Amino acid sequence: MTEGGMAESIRLDRWLHHARLFRTRTLAADAVGQGGIRLNGNPCSKPAQIVRPGDVVTVSAHGRVRALRVLMLGERRGPSSEAVGLYEEVGA
């Protein structure tokens, strides 16, 4: 934790859920386990993989592939307007 109490890292499955890329954390964890997610270009198989701001998460889901740079971690699964502030599209 930083001085302000904000975490400096988060589990990959939690971040995917907070960013509203998957409806539930379980679906996010399943996608990671099935190999549909890369972190900084490396395949991930563990939902507990640590994500930090600046990391690039590549998500293959819902019929498309998206490369997303993590800007913020998020504390909860908020509305879509809040979730889009957690990442930026890379190479779009």
ZASELUM-821536 format. One line per 4 residues: for each residue x, y, z of N, C-alpha, C. Coordinates in steps of 0.1 Angstrom, whole numbers, plus 5000, padded with zeros to 4 digits. Layout:
BEGIN
X Y Z X Y Z X Y Z ~ ...
//
This chain:
BEGIN
5008 4988 5000 5000 5000 5000 5009 5013 5000 ~ 5004 5023 4994 5011 5036 4994 5006 5044 5006 ~ 5011 5056 5007 5008 5064 5019 4993 5067 5019 ~ 4987 5069 5008 4972 5072 5007 4963 5060 5009
4969 5048 5011 4962 5036 5013 4958 5028 5000 ~ 4962 5034 4989 4958 5027 4976 4968 5016 4973 ~ 4963 5005 4969 4972 4994 4965 4980 4997 4953 ~ 4992 4992 4952 5001 4994 4941 5000 4983 4931
4993 4972 4935 4991 4961 4926 4978 4954 4929 ~ 4974 4946 4920 4961 4939 4921 4962 4926 4914 ~ 4953 4916 4918 4953 4903 4911 4947 4906 4897 ~ 4952 4899 4887 4947 4900 4873 4932 4898 4872
4927 4888 4878 4912 4885 4877 4904 4897 4883 ~ 4909 4902 4894 4902 4914 4900 4902 4926 4890 ~ 4914 4929 4884 4915 4940 4875 4906 4939 4863 ~ 4906 4927 4857 4897 4924 4846 4882 4926 4849
4879 4922 4861 4865 4924 4866 4862 4939 4869 ~ 4871 4946 4875 4869 4960 4878 4868 4968 4865 ~ 4876 4964 4855 4876 4971 4842 4864 4968 4833 ~ 4855 4959 4839 4843 4955 4832 4846 4948 4819
4857 4940 4818 4860 4932 4807 4853 4919 4808 ~ 4849 4915 4820 4842 4902 4823 4831 4905 4833 ~ 4820 4899 4831 4808 4902 4840 4811 4898 4855 ~ 4818 4887 4856 4821 4882 4870 4836 4880 4871
4841 4879 4884 4855 4876 4886 4857 4862 4883 ~ 4848 4853 4884 4849 4839 4881 4851 4837 4866 ~ 4844 4845 4858 4846 4844 4843 4860 4850 4839 ~ 4864 4860 4846 4877 4865 4844 4888 4855 4847
4887 4848 4859 4896 4838 4863 4896 4827 4853 ~ 4884 4823 4848 4884 4812 4838 4891 4816 4825 ~ 4889 4828 4821 4896 4833 4809 4911 4832 4810 ~ 4916 4836 4822 4930 4836 4824 4935 4821 4824
4927 4812 4831 4931 4798 4832 4931 4791 4818 ~ 4923 4796 4809 4922 4790 4796 4932 4796 4786 ~ 4940 4805 4790 4950 4811 4782 4946 4822 4773 ~ 4935 4829 4776 4930 4840 4767 4936 4853 4771
4945 4854 4781 4950 4866 4786 4966 4866 4786 ~ 4971 4877 4781 4986 4879 4782 4989 4891 4790 ~ 5000 4891 4797 5005 4902 4805 5018 4906 4801 ~ 5020 4918 4795 5032 4923 4790 5038 4913 4780
5029 4907 4772 5033 4898 4761 5035 4884 4765 ~ 5034 4881 4778 5036 4867 4782 5023 4861 4786 ~ 5021 4848 4781 5008 4841 4785 5006 4840 4800 ~ 4994 4842 4804 4991 4840 4819 4982 4828 4820
4984 4821 4831 4976 4809 4834 4971 4810 4848 ~ 4975 4820 4856 4971 4821 4870 4963 4834 4873 ~ 4951 4833 4877 4943 4845 4880 4949 4854 4890 ~ 4958 4849 4899 4964 4857 4910 4977 4864 4905
4980 4863 4892 4991 4871 4886 4989 4886 4890 ~ 5000 4892 4894 5000 4906 4898 5000 4916 4887 ~ 4991 4926 4887 4991 4936 4877 4994 4950 4884 ~ 5002 4958 4877 5005 4971 4882 5003 4982 4871
5001 4994 4875 5000 5005 4865 5012 5004 4855 ~ 5009 5006 4842 5019 5006 4832 5020 4992 4825 ~ 5015 4982 4831 5014 4968 4825 5005 4969 4813 ~ 5008 4960 4803 4999 4959 4791 4992 4945 4792
4979 4945 4793 4971 4933 4794 4964 4931 4780 ~ 4967 4919 4774 4961 4916 4761 4950 4906 4764 ~ 4938 4910 4760 4926 4902 4763 4920 4896 4750 ~ 4918 4883 4749 4912 4877 4738 4898 4872 4743
4888 4879 4740 4874 4875 4745 4864 4882 4737 ~ 4852 4876 4737 4840 4882 4731 4843 4884 4716 ~ 4851 4876 4709 4853 4877 4695 4863 4887 4691 ~ 4871 4893 4700 4880 4903 4696 4893 4903 4705
4903 4908 4701 4916 4909 4709 4918 4924 4711 ~ 4921 4927 4724 4923 4941 4728 4936 4941 4736 ~ 4945 4951 4733 4957 4954 4741 4954 4966 4749 ~ 4955 4965 4763 4951 4976 4772 4963 4979 4781
4966 4992 4782 4977 4996 4792 4969 5000 4804 ~ 4974 4994 4816 4968 4996 4829 4971 5010 4833 ~ 4962 5019 4836 4964 5032 4841 4962 5033 4856 ~ 4951 5026 4860 4948 5026 4874 4942 5012 4878
4942 5008 4890 4938 4995 4895 4924 4994 4898 ~ 4918 5004 4903 4904 5004 4907 4902 4997 4921 ~ 4893 5002 4928 4890 4996 4941 4878 4988 4941 ~ 4869 4989 4931 4857 4982 4930 4853 4981 4915
4842 4973 4913 4836 4973 4899 4826 4984 4899 ~ 4829 4995 4893 4820 5006 4892 4813 5007 4879 ~ 4807 5018 4876 4800 5020 4864 4810 5020 4852 ~ 4805 5018 4840 4813 5018 4828 4821 5031 4827
4815 5042 4830 4823 5055 4829 4835 5055 4838 ~ 4834 5048 4849 4846 5047 4858 4856 5037 4853 ~ 4851 5026 4848 4859 5015 4844 4868 5019 4832 ~ 4863 5027 4823 4872 5030 4811 4884 5039 4815
4884 5045 4827 4895 5052 4832 4906 5043 4837 ~ 4904 5030 4838 4914 5021 4843 4924 5017 4833 ~ 4921 5020 4820 4930 5015 4809 4929 5024 4797 ~ 4939 5022 4788 4938 5029 4775 4942 5018 4765
4935 5019 4753 4938 5010 4742 4952 5012 4737 ~ 4959 5002 4734 4973 5003 4729 4972 4999 4714 ~ 4978 5007 4706 4979 5004 4691 4966 5005 4684 ~ 4957 5012 4690 4943 5014 4683 4943 5025 4673
//
